[in-house]
Amino acid sequence: MNPDPIFLPSSLRFLRNSPLPRKLGLLEKLYGKTLAAHGKATVECANGYTWTLDLDEVTHRWLVYGDCEGQQQKNWLSNWLSHKGGGVFIDSGANIGQYVVSLSHLPGVQTFAFEPVSNEMQWLQSCLHRYPEWAVEIVPLALGADKQQLKIRLAGGKSTLRQDWYINQQLDEELIDMTTLDNFAKEKKIERIRLWKLDMEGYEPQALAGAQALLAEQRIDALLIEAQTSTIPAIKQNLAIGNYNLFQIQSSSKLVPASDWIEANAFEGNLIALPGKAGDS
């Protein structure tokens, strides 16, 4: 699955390389409809690497504009992985490779991309064929609290193992295999993980529960966790074994401690977890 490449307007190429405020929103307003009309297409991302995207999806278009989650987060993650010459990057919920194309090209980075859904896994695989020099291993498993088989409800990038989500929608399901990060690290003889990204549509607490040995020994340097107000208490409980603290990324790409506000309001977004009193190191 490698659709023909599309050529981007020269104005888009210029603007995406300019230091514009609220760049994602501005470029979406200017070019969103034009890009969406292409549907699935092969296109040059803002970082210069070519990937197959479904341009009808706004989060895919963000890769064309700048990054899948904004420039501030991209800067922090890139700096974190580059600071000590790379390291192991665990991408759980890799989907079609939004974070793979954003981070796996960095020097010294070894990526394990966990994607259990067959369609997304094949999509990611076809894109990676362009970059055999990247140290990326696709792992056709989900991460959870134990080894088992479960049915995942299919909703593209929003596919979830949570049975209490999309309760009014008739979604196809797929039987997938699950392991724990503790078991995987032991099998692969991974001593330290530089970055673990969790984007699992509400299943993040269960994945953390399967990494208690790694967390207790603080062998995971940093975690990027998709969180909602409803999942934050369980996330914090699972992180407590290693004395990890939660942070938010500021517009300056600096970290600030996550406030109690996120547990009392309708928060949905990414948080950084670091052990002890670590901050921006």
BELCORVEN-V196846 format. One record per residue. RES is the residue in one small letter. SS is DSSP state (A for helix, B for strand, O for the rest). PHI is phi in whole degrees, -180 to 180 (none if undefined). D_FIRST is the distance of its C-alpha to the first C-alpha in whole Angstrom. Layout:
res-><RES,RES>
ss-><SS,SS>
phi-><PHI,PHI>
d_first-><D_FIRST,D_FIRST>
//
This chain:
res-><m,n,p,d,p,i,f,l,p,s,s,l,r,f,l,r,n,s,p,l,p,r,k,l,g,l,l,e,k,l,y,g,k,t,l,a,a,h,g,k,a,t,v,e,c,a,n,g,y,t,w,t,l,d,l,d,e,v,t,h,r,w,l,v,y,g,d,c,e,g,q,q,q,k,n,w,l,s,n,w,l,s,h,k,g,g,g,v,f,i,d,s,g,a,n,i,g,q,y,v,v,s,l,s,h,l,p,g,v,q,t,f,a,f,e,p,v,s,n,e,m,q,w,l,q,s,c,l,h,r,y,p,e,w,a,v,e,i,v,p,l,a,l,g,a,d,k,q,q,l,k,i,r,l,a,g,g,k,s,t,l,r,q,d,w,y,i,n,q,q,l,d,e,e,l,i,d,m,t,t,l,d,n,f,a,k,e,k,k,i,e,r,i,r,l,w,k,l,d,m,e,g,y,e,p,q,a,l,a,g,a,q,a,l,l,a,e,q,r,i,d,a,l,l,i,e,a,q,t,s,t,i,p,a,i,k,q,n,l,a,i,g,n,y,n,l,f,q,i,q,s,s,s,k,l,v,p,a,s,d,w,i,e,a,n,a,f,e,g,n,l,i,a,l,p,g,k,a,g,d,s>
ss-><O,O,O,O,B,O,O,O,O,A,A,A,A,A,A,A,O,O,O,O,O,O,A,A,A,A,A,A,A,A,A,A,A,A,A,A,O,O,O,B,B,B,B,B,O,O,O,O,O,B,B,B,B,B,O,O,O,A,A,A,A,A,A,A,A,O,O,O,O,O,A,A,A,A,A,A,A,A,A,A,A,A,A,O,O,O,B,B,B,B,B,B,O,O,O,O,O,A,A,A,A,A,A,O,O,O,O,O,B,B,B,B,B,B,O,O,O,A,A,A,A,A,A,A,A,A,A,A,O,O,O,O,O,O,B,B,B,B,B,O,O,B,B,O,O,O,O,B,B,B,B,B,B,O,O,A,A,A,O,B,O,O,O,O,O,O,O,O,O,O,O,O,B,B,B,B,B,B,B,O,A,A,A,A,A,A,A,A,O,O,O,O,B,O,B,B,B,B,O,O,O,O,O,A,A,A,A,A,A,O,O,A,A,A,A,A,O,O,O,B,O,B,B,B,B,B,B,B,A,A,A,A,A,A,A,A,A,A,A,A,A,A,O,B,B,B,B,B,B,O,O,O,O,O,B,B,B,O,O,O,A,A,A,A,O,O,O,B,B,B,B,B,B,B,B,O,O,O,O,O,O>
phi-><none,-135,-60,-59,-70,-112,-106,-83,-59,-61,-66,-67,-59,-70,-67,-70,-97,-100,-79,-95,-71,51,-61,-59,-66,-65,-68,-64,-65,-81,-126,-56,-65,-64,-69,-59,-65,-79,61,-74,-154,-95,-148,-80,-74,-63,-86,95,-96,-93,-145,-91,-129,-97,-72,-76,-97,-63,-67,-72,-64,-59,-65,-74,-78,-174,-165,-71,-136,101,-67,-64,-66,-58,-61,-65,-65,-63,-65,-63,-73,-87,-59,-115,75,99,125,-81,-116,-98,-111,-99,87,-68,55,-91,103,-59,-83,-62,-69,-82,-126,-73,-81,-66,-59,80,-85,-112,-105,-114,-98,-87,-145,-84,-80,-61,-64,-67,-62,-67,-61,-60,-61,-66,-70,-69,-59,-74,-131,-65,-78,-74,-88,-125,-117,-82,-112,-80,-136,-101,-105,-151,-86,-162,-83,-170,-113,-140,-95,-103,-88,-90,-148,63,-69,-107,-59,-144,-89,-75,-84,-95,-102,54,-67,-99,-115,-90,-116,-67,-128,-139,-80,-126,-99,-129,-136,-109,-68,-58,-66,-63,-62,-66,-66,-90,57,-88,-86,-147,-113,-76,-149,-121,-103,-117,-135,-128,50,92,-100,-60,-59,-67,-64,-64,-64,-90,-129,-65,-68,-62,-68,-61,-92,52,-93,-113,-70,-157,-127,-110,-122,-75,-137,-126,-51,-71,-99,-62,-58,-70,-62,-64,-63,-73,-81,-62,-61,-109,58,-86,-116,-100,-133,-114,-91,-81,-63,-88,67,-96,-101,-130,-58,-67,-84,-65,-58,-67,-89,-107,-130,-83,-85,-151,173,-99,-126,-101,-116,-131,-76,61,-103,-63,-131,-102,-71>
d_first-><0,4,6,10,12,15,18,20,24,27,28,26,25,29,29,27,29,32,34,34,35,33,30,27,29,30,27,26,29,28,25,23,23,22,19,18,18,15,13,10,10,10,13,16,18,21,22,20,17,14,11,8,11,12,15,17,17,20,20,16,18,21,19,19,23,24,23,21,25,27,29,32,30,27,31,32,29,29,32,33,30,32,35,36,33,30,30,28,26,25,22,23,20,18,15,12,14,17,19,18,17,20,22,21,22,25,28,29,26,25,22,22,19,20,17,18,16,13,10,11,12,8,7,10,10,7,9,12,11,12,16,17,20,20,22,19,19,17,19,18,21,23,26,30,33,33,31,30,28,27,25,23,23,19,19,16,18,21,21,24,26,29,30,33,30,29,32,32,28,27,23,22,22,21,23,22,24,26,28,30,30,34,33,29,31,34,32,30,34,33,36,35,32,32,30,28,26,26,24,24,26,29,29,30,34,33,30,33,36,34,34,38,39,37,38,42,42,40,38,35,36,34,32,30,30,29,32,34,37,37,36,37,41,39,37,40,42,39,39,43,43,42,44,41,41,39,38,37,36,38,37,38,36,39,39,42,43,41,44,45,44,40,42,44,42,38,36,33,31,30,33,34,36,38,41,45,46,43,42,40,40>
//
